[in-house]
């Protein structure tokens, strides 16, 4: 006993080192015991809980709801494709109409209406095919194969138009003599005068008729072009 007291008296400072360690052990042991106690309580609660039957998962692709959903999504996707290709066709028509109803452009690029040119023939042929397949109602493209045929025709129309337009811009009026190009430029000025609302009725009437004479034998204006011009200046033209 005396030896212990003498040791404690000599090494009393060890209490500051050993004390926290021992205290940590004691705290950790207490936490572990508390955790074990809660685990036992939770295990006992699970054992006493009534067993509930788990319904079997439906087999993939067998449910009626899934089949109906797939059909609806497929129909909606096809309807979107139909609307998209109809819009593409309308845009191609608009681009051609910009030429067809603009005499100045037709005079600048006469190849667009020259049916002797293979690219021009291909373009107009593709346009007729696409127009022939264009549905009056989108629902007409729902049967199998209908949308695919129409889409291919519209794409051919777009490609043929681009090819004809590039060639027309490349060649412009190069296929005409100097004298013929002079007549084309004169017709362009006369057409602008005929469409100018600030001009008098007599001036517009005379300009239109002179322009047609200048173009005679050089460019055959499409029927839609002449109809549009004459409609806009109908009040100025004598029968």
C-alpha positions in Angstrom: 0.0 0.0 0.0 2.8 2.4 0.8 4.5 1.5 -2.5 1.3 2.4 -4.3 1.0 5.7 -2.5 4.6 6.5 -3.2 4.1 5.7 -6.9 1.0 7.8 -7.1 2.8 10.7 -5.3 5.7 10.5 -7.7 3.7 10.1 -11.0 0.6 12.1 -10.1 0.9 13.9 -13.5 0.0 10.7 -15.4 -3.6 11.3 -14.5 -3.8 14.1 -17.2 -2.7 11.6 -19.9 -4.4 8.5 -18.9 -7.6 10.1 -17.7 -8.9 11.2 -21.1 -8.1 7.9 -22.7 -9.9 5.9 -20.0 -12.8 8.4 -20.2 -13.0 7.8 -24.0 -13.1 4.1 -23.5 -15.9 4.3 -21.0 -17.9 6.7 -23.3 -17.4 4.4 -26.3 -18.5 1.4 -24.3 -21.6 3.2 -23.2 -22.6 4.2 -26.7 -22.0 0.7 -28.0 -24.3 -0.7 -25.2 -27.0 1.8 -26.1 -26.8 1.0 -29.8 -27.0 -2.7 -29.0 -30.1 -2.1 -26.9 -31.8 -0.1 -29.7 -31.0 -2.8 -32.2 -32.5 -5.5 -30.0 -35.7 -3.4 -29.6 -36.0 -2.8 -33.4 -35.3 -6.5 -34.1 -38.1 -7.6 -31.7 -40.5 -5.1 -33.3 -39.8 -6.5 -36.7 -40.3 -10.1 -35.5 -43.7 -9.2 -34.0 -44.9 -7.2 -37.1 -47.6 -9.0 -39.3 -46.3 -10.3 -42.6 -47.8 -8.5 -45.7 -48.0 -10.2 -49.0 -46.1 -8.5 -51.8 -48.0 -8.4 -55.2 -46.0 -10.0 -58.1 -44.5 -7.5 -60.5 -46.2 -7.5 -63.9 -44.3 -9.1 -66.7 -42.6 -6.7 -69.1 -44.8 -5.8 -72.1 -47.8 -7.8 -70.8 -49.8 -5.0 -69.1 -52.8 -3.5 -70.9 -51.8 0.0 -69.7 -48.3 -0.3 -71.2 -49.6 -1.4 -74.6 -52.1 1.4 -74.7 -49.4 3.9 -73.7 -47.0 2.6 -76.4 -49.7 2.9 -79.1 -50.5 6.5 -78.0 -46.9 7.5 -78.0 -46.3 6.0 -81.4 -49.4 7.8 -82.8 -48.3 11.1 -81.3 -44.8 10.7 -82.8 -46.3 9.9 -86.2 -48.6 12.9 -86.0 -45.5 15.1 -85.3 -43.7 13.7 -88.3 -46.8 14.4 -90.4 -47.0 18.0 -89.3 -43.2 18.5 -89.9 -43.2 17.2 -93.4 -46.3 19.2 -94.3 -44.6 22.3 -93.0 -41.4 21.5 -95.0 -43.6 21.2 -98.2 -45.2 24.5 -97.5 -41.8 26.1 -97.0 -40.5 24.7 -100.3 -43.7 26.0 -102.0 -43.1 29.4 -100.5 -39.6 29.6 -101.8 -40.7 28.7 -105.3 -43.6 31.2 -105.1 -41.1 33.9 -104.3 -39.7 33.3 -107.8 -42.9 32.5 -109.6 -44.6 35.8 -108.6 -41.5 38.0 -108.9 -41.0 38.9 -112.6 -37.7 40.6 -111.7 -36.2 37.4 -110.3 -37.5 35.4 -113.3 -35.8 37.8 -115.6 -32.6 37.7 -113.6 -32.6 33.8 -113.4 -34.5 32.7 -116.5 -33.3 29.1 -116.2 -35.9 28.6 -113.4 -38.7 28.5 -116.0 -36.8 27.2 -119.0 -38.3 23.8 -119.5 -35.6 22.9 -122.0 -33.1 22.6 -119.1 -32.9 19.1 -117.5 -32.5 20.5 -114.0 -35.5 22.7 -114.5 -37.5 19.7 -115.8 -36.5 17.6 -112.8 -37.5 20.3 -110.4 -41.0 20.9 -111.9 -41.6 17.2 -112.2 -40.6 16.6 -108.5 -42.9 19.5 -107.5 -45.9 17.9 -109.3 -45.3 14.6 -107.6 -45.1 16.1 -104.2 -48.2 18.2 -104.8 -50.0 15.1 -106.0 -49.3 13.3 -102.7 -50.0 16.3 -100.5 -53.0 15.3 -98.2 -56.1 17.4 -97.9 -56.1 16.3 -94.2 -53.2 15.1 -92.1 -55.1 11.9 -91.2 -54.6 10.7 -94.8 -50.9 10.1 -94.0 -51.6 7.7 -91.1 -52.0 4.5 -93.1 -48.7 2.5 -93.4 -46.5 3.7 -96.2 -48.4 6.9 -96.9 -46.2 9.2 -94.8 -43.0 7.6 -96.1 -44.0 8.1 -99.8 -45.0 11.7 -99.2 -41.8 12.5 -97.2 -39.6 11.1 -100.0 -41.5 13.2 -102.6 -41.1 16.4 -100.6 -37.4 15.7 -100.1 -37.0 15.1 -103.9 -38.8 18.4 -104.4 -36.5 20.3 -102.0 -33.3 18.8 -103.5 -34.4 19.4 -107.1 -35.3 23.0 -106.3 -31.9 23.7 -104.8 -30.1 22.2 -107.7 -32.1 24.2 -110.3 -31.7 27.4 -108.3 -27.9 27.0 -108.0 -27.6 26.4 -111.7 -29.9 29.3 -112.5 -27.8 31.7 -110.3 -24.6 30.4 -111.8 -25.6 30.9 -115.4 -28.0 33.9 -114.8 -28.4 35.5 -118.3 -25.2 34.1 -119.8 -27.2 32.1 -122.4 -28.4 35.3 -124.1 -26.7 37.6 -126.5 -25.9 41.2 -125.7 -29.0 42.4 -127.6 -31.2 39.9 -125.8 -29.9 40.9 -122.4 -30.7 44.5 -123.3 -34.3 43.5 -124.0 -34.5 41.6 -120.7 -33.3 44.7 -118.8 -35.8 46.9 -120.7 -38.6 44.4 -119.8 -37.5 44.5 -116.1 -37.8 48.3 -116.0 -41.1 48.3 -117.8 -42.6 45.7 -115.4 -41.5 47.8 -112.5 -43.3 50.8 -114.0 -46.4 48.7 -114.6 -46.6 47.6 -111.0 -45.9 51.1 -109.7 -49.1 52.5 -108.2 -47.8 56.0 -108.4 -47.8 55.8 -112.2 -50.9 56.8 -114.2 -53.3 54.2 -115.6 -52.1 54.9 -119.2 -48.4 54.5 -118.1 -49.0 51.2 -116.4 -51.0 49.8 -119.2 -48.5 50.8 -121.8 -45.5 49.6 -119.7 -47.0 46.2 -119.2 -47.8 45.6 -122.9 -44.3 46.8 -123.9 -42.7 44.5 -121.3 -44.5 41.5 -122.7 -43.3 42.3 -126.2 -39.7 42.6 -125.0 -39.9 39.2 -123.3 -41.6 37.5 -126.2 -39.3 34.7 -127.5 -36.9 35.1 -124.6 -38.7 34.1 -121.4 -42.1 32.4 -121.2 -43.6 33.7 -118.0 -45.6 31.1 -116.0 -49.3 31.5 -116.1 -49.4 32.1 -112.3 -47.0 35.0 -112.8 -49.0 36.8 -115.5 -52.2 36.1 -113.7 -50.8 37.7 -110.5 -49.5 40.8 -112.3 -52.7 41.3 -114.3 -54.8 40.9 -111.1 -52.8 43.6 -109.3 -53.0 46.0 -112.2 -56.4 44.8 -113.6 -57.9 48.2 -113.2 -55.3 49.7 -115.4 -55.6 47.3 -118.3 -58.1 47.6 -121.1 -59.9 44.5 -122.3 
